[in-house]
């Protein structure tokens, strides 16, 4: 009986870790997808106050692409990737703010 309880406990622990990892991947992918879709929408000159099909399509494609790329990543690799992504974003923001004529 204790073997059965240990197997159930181990399975529950593994599935909860996988669920948390997938949730972190989903949130990271959603942030990246939203950022890229806003950039594409701005490049195309579309108004930013309306949501159109191309905006949603870009979000969907980038999110699924990120989930496919990050399939084998662990929670640590995802958090390191997020840290690098945030730091690059801060450097780009600093560059835009310090650009002449801005």
Buried (B, 14 or more C-beta within 10 A) or exposed (E): EEEEEEEEEEEEEEEEEEEEBEEBBBEBBBBBBBBBBBEBBEEEEBEEEEEEEEBEEBBEEBBEBBBEEBEEBEBEEBEEBBEEBEEEEEEEEEEEEEEEEE
